[in-house]
Amino acid sequence: MPDTLVIIFFVALLAAVMTYFIPVGSFETQQVSYVIDGVEKSRSVVDPNSFAYQLNDSGEPMLQPVSLFAGGGGTGFFNFAFEGLVSGSKWGSAIGVIMFMLVIGGAFGIVMATGTIDNGILKLIDKTQGNETLFIPVIFTLFSLGGAVFGMGEEAIAFAIIICPLMIRLGYDGITTVMVTYVATQIGFASSWMNPFSVAIAQGIADVPVLSGSSVRVAMWLGFTLMGLIFTMRYAAKIKAKPELSYSHQSDQYFRDNASDAKLDSRFNIGDILVLLTIVATVAWIIWGVVVNAWFIPEIASQFFAMGIVVGIIGVVFKLNNLTVNKVATSFKQGASTMLEPAVLVGCASGILLLLGGSNAANPSVLNTILSSSGEFIGQLPSVMSAWFMFVFQAVFNFFVTSGSGQAALTMPLMAPLADIVGVTRQVAVLAFQLGDGFTNVLVPTSASLMATLGVCRVDWGQWLKFIWRFMLGLFFVSSVIVITAHYMGFS
């Protein structure tokens, strides 16, 4: 399997080639308002009837082929890596996610330098002899619930840093860690009844009562969570029995080597307890901030940075692993450096979207043309096929726009009125959106959170693809059945 960066390069090349054949177009935008928990919110979305091609002097649709290189801040093919790395804002991909990764990598570099995590894992394993199998269902369910309730995603990166050594100590692998953390959040994200970054926004844009259809979605969440849990536990049991069958067995050696010095009789004193209490308090504080104050990347990263400082002070005062102030600083830099590889992948993947003209609906782009043409195609199909193709379209479109709220703003203003025309309820259109948008987050290399979680677990995307494709086929099949059944039942 080619390296992940090689795959991204050729996808970017394909995107550049598309600009030589697909004309550019744009939409006008409008403000829509909706109510969540009694609070009125608004969002800028596309006007579904406003698409227009950019015309040349002859009045024909115009191409904007990507050049090999562009100056003045433009995006030529050889600009895509740099422009992708610096694209976006502190609130999201790419630059925001990259900085988030570096900060939490540094903070947890300090945590790992204290030795508390390794020693604590050994103590935990010793105290739970015979009950280790409970770790996977408990962790998986909690992360799935986090994805469903408050749209947990990027937060999984930080937890994976701690959970991965635990899983490998228990005889599992890095892939199991990705499953119980990030994949679990996306199962919750996709099947949620109240996710504020996905289904709630999509319902508001589609003029469907926000949080309606919750009973169906709660049952759907339970079913998909159970499906993911069974798949994960079966794989984990196989790896525990025969570790060499792991797709990430070779890269997991990094964690086995780093854990080799920890012993059951290693120290575990008041300093270690304070470190663990600091981590728990930080996580609880962040969850409160996300749920109550809608904290996002900048606020979450800052809390983890503060946690790193507090842990560093504790480590120095209690001489954990003989930490000094200089060693704390070195540990922060080393922790941040482990994030450089996934950070580069995140930035380069973001550059693919820029080659297609970006996600701004008001700017002429190839992506807008693809969006409009897909809507026209779906509108010509029988109603049941239209419902299913809405799901397929959302799954494919998520490769280019991995933000749930961003994809909702771009696609739902088109899909909602289209649903009325072809005889599909708007609730089914929302269902197709949330399933298509959410589940492909566990596959596409353009997902910043996926690539970051794979990075901290030392799992190459090629290894991940070899593992996850069977599960993705299962998710696709079950989701298709749900969308088609919901259509025939008139889910509204």
C-alpha positions in Angstrom: 0.0 0.0 0.0 1.5 3.4 -0.9 2.3 5.9 1.8 -0.6 8.1 2.9 1.1 11.2 1.5 1.5 9.5 -1.9 -2.2 8.8 -2.0 -3.1 12.4 -1.1 -0.7 13.6 -3.8 -2.5 11.6 -6.5 -5.9 12.6 -5.3 -4.8 16.2 -5.5 -3.5 15.5 -9.0 -7.0 14.2 -9.9 -8.6 17.2 -8.5 -6.4 19.5 -10.5 -7.2 17.5 -13.7 -10.9 17.9 -13.0 -10.6 21.7 -13.2 -9.6 21.3 -16.9 -13.0 19.7 -17.8 -15.6 21.0 -15.3 -16.7 24.6 -15.5 -17.0 26.7 -12.4 -20.2 28.1 -10.9 -21.4 29.8 -7.8 -24.5 30.3 -5.6 -25.9 33.2 -3.8 -26.3 32.9 -0.1 -29.0 33.7 2.4 -29.6 33.6 6.2 -31.8 31.0 7.8 -32.9 30.9 11.4 -33.7 28.0 13.6 -34.3 27.3 17.2 -32.2 24.9 19.4 -33.1 24.4 23.1 -35.2 27.6 23.0 -32.3 29.7 21.5 -32.7 31.2 18.1 -29.7 30.7 15.9 -28.9 31.7 12.3 -26.6 30.5 9.6 -25.6 31.5 6.1 -26.6 28.9 3.5 -26.8 28.6 -0.3 -29.9 29.8 -2.2 -30.9 26.5 -4.0 -32.3 28.4 -7.0 -29.4 30.7 -7.5 -26.7 28.5 -9.1 -25.1 30.1 -12.2 -22.1 29.2 -14.3 -19.3 31.7 -14.6 -19.4 32.8 -18.2 -16.6 33.8 -20.5 -16.7 36.6 -23.1 -18.6 34.3 -25.5 -21.3 33.7 -22.9 -20.2 30.0 -22.4 -19.5 28.3 -19.0 -15.9 29.1 -18.1 -13.2 26.7 -17.0 -10.6 27.8 -14.4 -7.9 25.2 -14.9 -5.3 25.0 -12.1 -1.9 26.1 -13.2 1.3 24.3 -12.0 2.2 27.3 -9.8 0.3 30.4 -8.8 1.8 33.6 -7.3 0.2 36.2 -5.2 -1.4 33.8 -2.7 -3.2 31.8 -5.4 -3.5 28.0 -5.5 -1.6 26.3 -8.3 -0.9 22.5 -8.2 2.4 22.9 -6.5 0.9 25.4 -4.0 -1.6 23.0 -2.7 0.5 21.6 0.2 1.5 25.0 1.6 -1.9 26.6 1.0 -3.6 23.6 2.6 -1.4 23.8 5.7 -2.2 27.5 6.3 -5.8 27.4 5.2 -8.8 28.0 7.4 -8.7 29.7 10.8 -8.1 28.8 14.4 -11.7 27.5 14.6 -11.1 24.6 12.2 -9.2 22.8 9.5 -6.5 23.1 8.6 -4.5 25.5 10.7 -6.7 25.4 13.7 -6.6 21.6 13.9 -2.9 21.5 13.2 -2.2 23.9 16.1 -4.6 22.0 18.3 -2.7 18.8 17.6 0.7 20.4 18.4 -0.6 21.9 21.6 -2.2 18.7 23.0 0.8 16.7 21.7 3.1 18.9 23.8 0.8 18.8 26.8 0.5 15.1 26.8 4.3 14.8 26.1 4.7 16.3 29.6 2.1 13.9 31.1 3.9 10.9 29.6 7.3 12.2 30.8 6.1 11.9 34.4 5.8 8.1 34.0 2.4 8.3 35.7 0.5 6.9 32.8 2.7 3.8 32.3 2.9 3.1 36.0 -0.9 3.7 36.4 -1.7 1.4 33.5 0.2 -1.5 35.2 -1.5 -0.8 38.5 -4.9 -0.7 36.7 -4.3 -4.0 34.9 -3.2 -5.6 38.1 -6.3 -4.5 40.0 -8.7 -5.6 37.2 -7.3 -9.0 36.5 -10.0 -11.0 34.6 -12.1 -7.8 33.9 -10.0 -6.3 31.2 -12.6 -7.1 28.6 -14.9 -4.6 30.1 -12.6 -1.7 29.1 -13.6 -1.9 25.4 -17.4 -1.8 25.8 -17.3 0.9 28.5 -14.9 3.2 26.6 -16.6 2.6 23.2 -20.1 3.4 24.6 -18.9 6.5 26.4 -17.2 7.9 23.3 -20.2 7.0 21.1 -22.4 8.9 23.6 -20.1 11.9 23.5 -20.3 12.0 19.7 -24.1 11.8 19.8 -24.7 14.4 22.6 -22.1 17.1 21.9 -20.5 16.2 18.6 -17.3 14.9 20.0 -14.6 14.4 17.4 -11.3 16.3 17.7 -11.4 15.6 21.5 -10.8 11.9 20.7 -7.2 12.8 19.7 -6.2 13.7 23.2 -7.8 10.6 24.7 -6.2 8.3 22.2 -2.7 9.5 23.4 -3.5 8.0 26.8 -5.7 5.0 25.8 -3.3 3.6 23.2 -0.6 2.5 25.6 -3.3 0.9 27.8 -4.7 -1.1 24.9 -1.3 -2.4 23.8 -0.5 -3.3 27.4 -3.8 -5.3 27.5 -2.7 -7.2 24.4 -4.6 -5.3 21.8 -3.3 -2.8 19.2 -3.3 0.8 17.9 -6.2 0.0 15.6 -8.4 -1.1 18.5 -7.6 2.3 20.1 -8.8 4.2 17.1 -12.0 2.1 17.1 -12.9 2.7 20.8 -12.1 6.5 20.6 -12.5 8.2 17.2 -14.6 5.7 15.4 -16.9 5.4 18.4 -17.4 9.2 18.4 -18.3 9.2 14.7 -20.8 6.4 15.1 -22.5 8.6 17.7 -22.0 11.6 15.5 -23.7 10.0 12.5 -26.6 8.4 14.3 -27.3 11.2 16.8 -30.7 12.5 17.8 -29.3 15.9 19.0 -25.8 16.5 17.7 -25.5 20.3 17.6 -23.0 20.3 14.7 -24.9 17.9 12.4 -28.5 16.8 12.7 -29.7 19.9 14.6 -28.2 22.3 12.0 -29.5 20.1 9.1 -33.0 20.1 10.6 -33.0 23.8 11.1 -31.9 24.5 7.6 -34.4 22.0 6.2 -37.2 23.7 8.2 -37.8 20.5 10.1 -38.6 20.8 13.8 -35.2 20.6 15.6 -34.8 17.3 17.6 -37.8 15.8 15.9 -37.7 12.1 15.1 -35.6 11.5 18.3 -37.1 8.2 19.2 -36.2 6.7 15.8 -32.7 8.2 16.0 -32.1 6.9 19.6 -32.9 3.4 18.5 -30.6 3.9 15.5 -27.8 5.1 17.8 -28.2 2.0 20.0 -28.1 -0.3 17.0 -25.1 1.3 15.3 -23.2 1.5 18.6 -23.9 -2.2 19.2 -22.8 -3.0 15.7 -19.5 -1.1 16.1 -18.9 -2.6 19.5 -19.4 -6.2 18.3 -17.0 -5.6 15.4 -14.4 -4.0 17.6 -14.6 -6.7 20.3 -14.3 -9.5 17.8 -11.3 -7.9 16.2 -9.7 -7.2 19.6 -10.2 -10.8 20.7 -8.5 -12.1 17.6 -5.5 -9.7 18.1 -5.2 -10.7 21.8 -5.1 -14.4 20.8 -2.6 -13.8 17.8 -1.0 -10.4 18.0 0.9 -10.9 14.7 -2.5 -10.7 12.9 -2.7 -7.0 13.7 -2.5 -4.7 10.8 -0.5 -2.3 13.0 1.7 -4.9 14.7 4.9 -3.4 13.4 4.1 0.2 14.2 2.8 -0.8 17.7 6.4 -1.8 18.5 7.0 1.9 19.4 4.6 1.6 22.3 5.9 -1.7 23.4 9.5 -0.4 23.4 8.5 2.7 25.4 6.6 0.7 28.0 9.4 -1.9 28.5 10.9 -0.1 31.6 7.6 0.1 33.6 7.2 -2.6 36.2 4.4 -3.6 38.5 6.4 -2.5 41.6 7.2 0.9 40.0 6.5 4.0 42.1 3.0 5.3 42.4 2.9 8.1 45.0 1.0 11.3 45.8 2.5 13.0 42.9 1.1 10.4 40.5 -2.3 10.7 42.1 -2.2 14.5 41.6 -1.3 14.1 38.0 -4.2 11.8 37.4 -6.6 14.1 39.3 -5.4 17.0 37.1 -6.1 15.0 33.9 -9.6 14.0 35.2 -10.4 17.6 36.3 -9.3 19.0 32.9 -11.5 16.5 31.0 -14.5 17.2 33.2 -13.9 21.0 32.8 -13.6 20.7 29.0 -16.8 18.6 28.8 -18.6 21.3 30.9 -17.2 24.0 28.6 -18.2 22.2 25.4 -21.8 21.5 26.6 -22.5 24.7 28.4 -20.4 27.3 26.6 -19.9 25.7 23.2 -16.1 25.6 23.5 -14.3 24.6 20.4 -10.7 24.1 19.2 -9.1 27.3 20.7 -10.7 26.9 24.2 -10.1 23.1 24.4 -6.4 23.4 23.3 -5.9 26.1 25.9 -7.3 24.0 28.7 -5.0 21.1 27.7 -2.0 23.5 27.6 -2.9 24.7 31.2 -3.1 21.0 32.2 0.4 20.4 30.8 1.8 23.3 32.8 0.1 22.0 36.1 1.3 18.5 35.5 4.8 19.8 34.8 4.8 21.7 38.1 3.7 18.6 39.9 6.3 16.5 38.2 9.1 18.9 39.2 7.9 19.3 42.8 7.5 15.5 43.4 10.5 14.7 41.2 8.5 12.3 39.0 11.1 10.6 36.8 13.5 13.2 38.0 11.7 15.9 36.0 13.3 19.4 35.9 11.9 22.6 34.4 14.2 22.0 31.3 13.0 18.4 31.0 9.4 19.7 31.1 10.1 22.0 28.2 11.9 19.3 26.3 9.0 16.9 26.8 6.6 19.5 25.5 8.6 19.9 22.3 9.0 16.2 21.9 5.3 15.6 22.4 4.5 18.3 19.8 7.0 16.7 17.4 5.1 13.4 17.3 2.2 15.3 15.8 4.2 16.7 12.8 3.5 13.8 10.5 -0.3 13.7 10.9 -0.2 17.6 10.8 1.4 17.5 7.4 -1.2 15.0 6.1 -4.0 17.1 7.5 -2.7 20.2 5.7 -2.0 18.5 2.4 -5.5 16.9 2.4 -7.0 20.3 3.0 -5.2 21.6 -0.1 -7.3 19.2 -2.2 -10.4 21.3 -1.5 -8.6 24.5 -2.5 -7.7 23.0 -5.8 -11.4 22.6 -6.5 -12.0 26.2 -5.6 -12.7 26.0 -1.9 -16.0 25.6 0.0 -17.3 29.2 -0.3 -20.5 28.8 -2.2 -20.4 32.4 -3.4 -17.0 32.0 -5.1 -17.1 30.3 -8.6 -15.7 26.8 -8.1 -15.7 23.3 -9.5 -17.1 22.1 -6.2 -20.2 24.2 -6.6 -20.8 22.8 -10.0 -20.5 19.3 -8.7 -22.9 20.1 -6.0 -25.5 21.6 -8.4 -25.1 18.8 -11.0 -25.6 16.2 -8.3 -28.8 17.8 -7.2 -30.1 17.9 -10.8 -29.3 14.2 -11.2 -31.0 13.1 -8.0 -34.1 15.1 -9.0 -34.6 13.0 -12.1 -34.7 9.7 -10.2 -37.7 7.8 -8.7 -38.4 8.8 -5.1 -36.9 5.8 -3.4 -33.7 6.0 -5.6 -33.6 9.8 -4.9 -33.6 9.1 -1.1 -30.8 6.5 -1.5 -28.8 8.7 -3.8 -29.1 11.6 -1.3 -27.3 9.3 1.2 -24.7 8.3 -1.4 -24.1 11.9 -2.5 -23.6 13.1 1.1 -21.1 10.2 1.7 -19.1 11.2 -1.4 -19.3 14.9 -0.8 -17.9 14.4 2.7 -14.5 13.7 1.1 -14.3 17.3 0.1 -16.1 19.0 3.0 -15.6 17.0 6.2 -17.1 19.6 8.5 -20.6 18.4 9.5 -22.0 22.0 9.9 -20.2 23.1 6.7 -21.6 20.3 4.7 -25.1 20.9 6.1 -24.9 24.6 5.0 -23.8 23.7 1.5 -26.0 20.7 0.8 -29.2 20.9 2.8 -30.6 24.0 1.2 -30.5 22.0 -2.1 -31.6 18.7 -0.8 -34.6 19.9 1.3 -36.6 21.5 -1.6 -35.4 18.7 -3.9 -36.9 16.2 -1.5 -40.3 18.0 -1.8 -40.1 17.7 -5.6 -39.2 14.0 -5.8 -41.6 12.9 -3.0 -39.1 12.3 -0.2 -39.8 13.8 3.2 -37.4 16.4 4.5 -36.8 14.3 7.6 -35.5 11.5 5.4 -33.3 14.0 3.5 -31.8 15.0 6.9 -31.4 11.3 7.8 -29.5 10.7 4.5 -27.3 13.7 5.3 -26.3 12.7 8.8 -25.6 9.1 7.9 -23.7 10.0 4.8 -21.7 12.8 6.4 -20.9 11.0 9.7 -19.8 7.5 8.8 -17.4 8.4 6.0 -15.4 10.5 8.6 -13.9 7.2 9.7 -12.5 6.5 6.2 -11.6 9.6 4.2 -8.0 10.8 4.5 -9.2 14.4 4.2 -10.7 14.1 7.8 -8.3 16.0 10.0 -9.5 14.3 13.2 -9.1 10.8 11.7 -5.6 11.5 10.4 -4.6 13.0 13.8 -5.9 10.0 15.7 -4.2 7.6 13.4 -1.0 9.6 13.8 -1.0 9.5 17.6 -1.7 5.7 17.5 1.1 5.2 14.9 -1.3 3.7 12.4 -0.7 4.4 8.7 -3.8 5.2 6.7 -3.0 2.4 4.3 -3.0 -0.1 7.2 -6.3 1.5 8.4 -7.9 1.1 5.0 -7.0 -2.6 4.9 -8.8 -3.0 8.3 -11.8 -0.6 8.0 -13.2 -1.4 4.6 -15.2 -4.4 5.8 -16.8 -2.3 8.6 -17.5 0.5 6.1 -19.3 -1.9 3.8 -21.4 -3.0 6.7 -22.2 0.6 7.7 -23.1 1.5 4.1 -25.4 -1.5 3.7 -27.2 -0.9 7.0 -27.5 2.8 6.4 -28.9 2.2 3.0 -31.6 -0.1 4.4 -32.5 2.5 7.1 -32.8 5.3 4.6 -34.9 3.3 2.2 -37.1 1.9 5.0 -37.6 5.4 6.4 -38.7 6.6 3.0 -41.3 3.8 2.6 -42.5 4.4 6.2 -42.9 8.2 5.5 -40.5 9.2 8.3 -41.3 12.8 9.1 
